[in-house]
């Protein structure tokens, strides 16, 4: 991304974000650390802006974990980055889909770098993406991350994968095993944040998704490509052809020409309108819907099955731990209720 494009993005970000909203600036790719010098320059631009404050603006970076240096680690710490490291699990899982161009697996270098980042004191969270072929490995993956010393674990399905009916049927069983593992950690006095469970427990406690937590693609959330093209979400940039999902250019925005054809987030599934779990379900997520069904406004069968299973399992886990741990678990769970209210502007 040319620095001038980044400067236009930041100008747009500070000018148009309401003063009472927080901002998250996320660096993503590809692999953003291939352009580490540029990340340093853009971060400097952010922090020199008169409207910047560390309380309001949060910085994050998503990396595949193949790159490490002490310089990078010091920078991450000095600027209070949240670093999300993409790793799908132990070697046999990681190497299924995350390989180098020559076909060799990436697990050895990624696991070595996870340890290096942790040894330098970096705050690292890990995200595992799973598909039909790796769904069954989720409990093993979580145990593996725990053995590395990771305590903040995100697991997310690949909604664009070819999920078949048998895969959908397996979801409840696998998610239940994740719930059992979560409970095991809690009861042993070593609590882990596991997104599949914790995020839904937080929703249960506060009565469902609030308006500002729902999809705001093209309104409160944007993806900016190196070309200067603007997309309603970073997950929709793809190959950046300027056509699919593109809603304008940063130069046009700077000239106050506005954005074009911004999709409204929402849900058109009739069955969703009648579902008692609708308030706790992310059927409104435009990009997840698109990858699941090909339509911004329709949740596909796997998304529906996954959300239902995670809500039910989370409720069962919460009830069980509330009964066994009492106030100790209630305090832990209540602490999650403030972690999701953030509007995102993504570079």
Secondary structure, 3 states (H helix, E strand, C coil): CCHHHHHHHHHHHHHHCCCCCCEEEEECCCCHHHHHHHHHHHHHHHHHCCCCCCCCEEEEEEECCCCCCHHHHHHHHHCCCEEEEECCCCHHHHHHHCECCCCCECHHHHHHHHHHHHHCCCCEEEEEEECCCCHHHHHHHHHHHHHCCCCEEEEEECCCCCCCHHHHHHHHHHHHHHHHHHHHHHHCCCCCEEHHHHHHHHHHHHCCCCHHHCCCECCCECEECCCCEEECCHHHCCCCCCCCCEEEEHHHHHCCCCCCCCCCCCCCCHHHHCCCCHHHCCCCCHHHHHHHHCCCCCCCHHHHHHHHHHHHHHHHHHHHHHHHHCHHHHHHHHHHHHCCCCEECEC
